[in-house]
């Protein structure tokens, strides 16, 4: 089927834009954006995803307030017939005002307790990460690209009628596309466990996962760095770059970590990252968690949606909306709408960070999955 995009000169395969050049059902294309007040007490996260091989478009918006509650709104419907723009689902929309400079997420008010209108204004150019590829048991588990970007947020968020205006909130966004586990309601078992179904866990051969991503901005210095290790401490992935003021970016070639967890949890209290750069210089980044780590299950990740099948599942030809709230007053244990408790694996932390004694903000996802003997954490 032809789409309006087929009028452009941007084809990269002998296909219309209605199709992708793989039959893997897990292929996705996702835009995410989030931001938070400096104290972490108010935060939002929103995203829209297209799963072309599953004929599904999904979106979500989540708002946290007072480190006690996370409100979630999820949307899903059949993708086709393909819309002129894939940046809207129901009352949730993404407007690309200027590519890589300004983007805007809007959730119109409705029969749910949150509403938002937030604009992202870039502080730094986007960073295209090294490719994410992993194979195991003769099968491609992961093959995707992602770029991330830091900025300032302006606009407002409303929670249960309480409006919070944002003029200078720290913000981040990422755009990724390709193949990742956990799409379409199932993931084939081919012999090696994937350590909880989290995408990056498939790289570790079932030996547990320790992942850190740090996107930070402090007094004109900013960047994003990542590391992935298995539970035994073997490094599998290191990447990132940092910009100092208006200078060119410098590549991260070394990254060491020192983590202090909140007692009895896998959620960090403080973390120090020692960065080594390609030009021979180094930097110490110190971080302290604020607020509560996002429970991505609220956006459909990690087995989200009420049917427990997670993302990319065809559920309805017309718009289907799910609304719920989580009690996140405990740093790790989440109280779900049915009153049961859980420790979701996909958590992404807000933080205050310091470089050379100067304070700034950071977005610092950390996954600590499976046995981690070096931290004294059993399976």
N, C-alpha and C positions, 0 to 999 in steps of 0.2 A: 504494500500500500504506500502511495506517495504521501508525504507530509510537506508542510511549508518549508521545512529545513532542506528539502531536496531541491529547492530553487537556488541554494547557495553553492559555492565552489569548495566545499569543505568535506566532501566524501573521502573516505580512506579505505574503502573496500567496495567490491562490486555488489553493494546492497543499498537499499533505501534506508533512511534514518529510522524507519519502523523496526529495523532489525539490528542485532549486534553480531559480530563476527566470531561467535562461539555458541555452541549448543548447551553449555553448562547452565543449569537452571539457576545457579547462584549469582549470576552476573547482576551487578547493581551499579547505580550512579547516585551519589548522595552529597548534599550540601548541609553542613551543620554550622550553627552559630550560637555562641553563648557569651554571657558577661555577668559581672557581679559588682556590688558595692564593695568598697575597700575592706569593710569589716566582715564580709562574707555572710551577713545576715539576710540579704536579699539577693537572689540570683535567678537567671533564666537560661534556658537552653531550648533550642528549636531546630528542627531538621525536616527536610523533604527528600524522599528517596524514590527512584524509579527502578523497578525490577522487570525489565522488558521481556525476559524469557518466562516470567511467571504472570505476565499481563496484569501487573499490580503497581499502583502508586500509593505511597504511604507518607504520612506526616505526623509530627508530634510537637507539642510545646509543653515545657515543664517549668514550674516556678517553685523555688524554695523560699521560705520565710522563717526568721527567728530560730534557725537551726533546729526546727521542731517538726516541720511538715513539708512534704513535697507533693504538690498538686500536678497531676498528669492528665493531658488530653491527647488521645491518639485518633488518627483518621486513616481509613483505608478504603479503597474502591478499585474497581477494574480500571486499567490504564486505557485500553482501547475502546472507541476510536481515539487515536493519538490527538491530544490537544495541541493548539498552536504553541503553547508554552507549558512546560512541565513544572513550573514554579508555583503552582497553586493547587491545593486540595481543600475543598470546602472553604471554611473561613480562614485558613492559614495560607499565607502567600509570602514568597520571596521575590523582591524586586532588585535586579542588578542595576543600580543607578549608574555606576561607572565601574567597569571591570577592574578588579584588584584594588579599587580605591574606596568605593562606597556601596554597601548593600543594606537592604532593609527587610527585616522580618516583621510581619503583622499578623496577629491573631485577633480577629474581631470578637467583640463581646458575644456571649451566647449562653447556653444552659450549662455552664461550668463556672468554676470560681476564679478563673484567671483571664487576663486580657493583656496584650502587649503591643507596642509599636516602638521598635528599637532599630536604630541605624548604626551600622558599623562603619567607622572611618579609619582607614589603615594608618598605622604607625610605621610599618615596615613593609617592604615588598613581600610577596608570597614566597615561601620556601618549598620547592619541589623535593620531596624526600627521595632517598634511594629506593629503588623498587622493592616491594615486599613480595617475595617468592619463597614458597616452601613445598617440598615434595616428601612423600612417605608412602611406603607399601606400594610403590609403583603408580602412585596417583598424585596429581597436582592438588594440593590442599588450598594454597593461597597464591594469588597472582593479581596484585592491584597496585595502583599508583595513588599518591595523595600529596596535595600541597596544603600547607598550613599558613596562617597569617595572624598577626597580632594587631589590635587596634583599640580605639576608644569608642564607647557606646554612648549614644544620646537618644533620648526618648522617654518612655515611661513603661512601667509594669504595674498592673493592678492585681491585687490578691484579696479576694473576699471583700471587695469594695474599697480597700485601702490602696491608694495610689502612691507609687514611689517614682519620683522623677529622677532621671539619669542625665547628667551633663558630662561626666568625666569618668564613667565606669571603665574598668579594664575589660577588654573583650578579646575573643579569639574566634577563629572560624577555620574549617577545613572542608576540602572537597576531595572526595575519593571515588574511584570507580575501578571495577574489575571483578575478581572472584574471591569470595571469603566464605569460610564455613558459617553454618547457622542460618541459612536462608531457605525458605520454602517448607519449613516444618520438619525437616529431617536432614541428617548428615550420615552418609553410609559409613558403616563400620568395616574397616579393611584390615584390622589386626592390632593397630596401635591406638590407645586412648588419646584423645585430644586435650586432656586436662581441663575439662569443664566446658568445652564448646566455644571458648573465647578465641577469636580469630588467630591471634599471635601464638596461642598455646600449641597449635599444630606444628610449630617449628621445633618443639622440644622433645619429640619422641616419647611423650607421656611422662617426662621426668619433672613435671612441675614447671611453673612459669614465674619469673620475676621481670616485670616490665615497668619502666619509668619513662614518661614523656614530660618534659619541662618546657613550657613556653613562657617566657618572662620578659619584662621590660622595667628597667631601673635607670632613671636619670639619663635618658638618651641611649643607654646600652640595652640591647635586646636580642632575642633569638629563640631558637627552639632546638632541643637536643633530645635524643632517645637512646635507650639501651634495652636489650632483651637478653636475658640469661635463663638457663634452665635452673631447676631447684638446687642443683649441685654447684652453681656458680659459674658454669661455663658460659662465656660470652658468645652470643650468636649474632648480634646486630648492634652496631654503634653508628650513629649518624647525627648530623646537626651543623648549624652554623650560627655565628654571633656577629652582630654589627655593633661597632662602637661609634656612636655619633653618626656622622655622614660618611664615614670611611667604608671601603668595600667590605663585604662579608668575609669572615675568616672561618675556614673549615675546622670542625671539631674532629680531632684524631684520637683523643684519649678521654676517658670518662670514668671516674671512680666515685663510689657512693658510700655514704655513712648514714644509716637510717635508724631513727629511734621511733618505735611503734607506741601507739597508745596502749597502756597496759591491757594485756589479755586479748588484743585484737591484731588484725592485719592492716590496720589503717595507720598511716604515719602521723606522728606528732611533729617531729622535726626531721629535716634531711639536709645533708650537705653534699653537693656535687662539685668535685674538683675537675675542671675542664682543661684539657691541653689542646692547643691550636697548632695548625700547620705552619704558622710563622714563628713557632718557638715560644710564644707567650702562653700564659695560663690565666685562669680565673677561678675563684671560689664563689659558688652560689649557695647561699644558705636560705632555707625555706622553713616556714612554720604554717601549719594548716590552720585555716579559718573556716567557719561554717561547717557544712557537712558535705561529704563526697556525694556526687550525683549517683542516684540509683538508676542506671540506664534501662533497667527493666521497665520503668515507667514510660519509656519511649518505644517499647516493643522489643528491645534487645533482650538477650539473656532469658529467652522463653517468655517474653512479655505477650500482651493481649490475653484476654480472659480465657481463650481456649488453650493457652500454654504452649502454642506452637511457634511463637516468635515472629520474626520478620519475613516478608515476602510471600506469605500464604494468601492465595486467592480466597477471599471471604465473602465478597459482595460485589454485584454489578454496580450498585448505587453506593453513595457515601455511607460508610459505617463509622460511628463515633463511639469511643469508649472514654469514660471519665472516672478517675479514682484518685485517691490520696494515700500517701504512705506516712506513717509516723517514723521520723528519722531522728528523734531526740537522742537515741543512743548512737554513739559514733559508728558502730558496725551493724548491730542487729536492727533490722527493719521490720516494723509491724505492718503487715499487708491488710488490705481492706476487709478480708474475712477474719481478722484477728490473729491469724497465724504469724509466726516470726520466721525470718529468713536472713541469711548472710549472702546476699547477691555477690557474684564474683566481679561483675563489671562496675567498678566504682571509679570516679574521676574527681580529684580533690581540688578545691580552691586554696590559695595560699598567699601569704605575705612573704616576700623574699628580700634578701639583702645582698648587695655587692659592694665591697669596700666601704661598709658602714652606712651605705645609702639604701633606703627602703623603697621597694616597689611592689608589684603584684605579679602573680604567676598562676598558670593553670597547670596542674601537675597530676595527671592520671598515674595511678600505680596499681598494677595487678600483682597479687601475691597468691598464687594458686598452687595447690598440691603441697607435698612435703618440702620444707625449707630448713634443713638441719642447721645451716649456718646462722639462722635467726632463732633457732630453738622452736621452730613451728612444725608440728607434726602434720600429717595429711588431714 
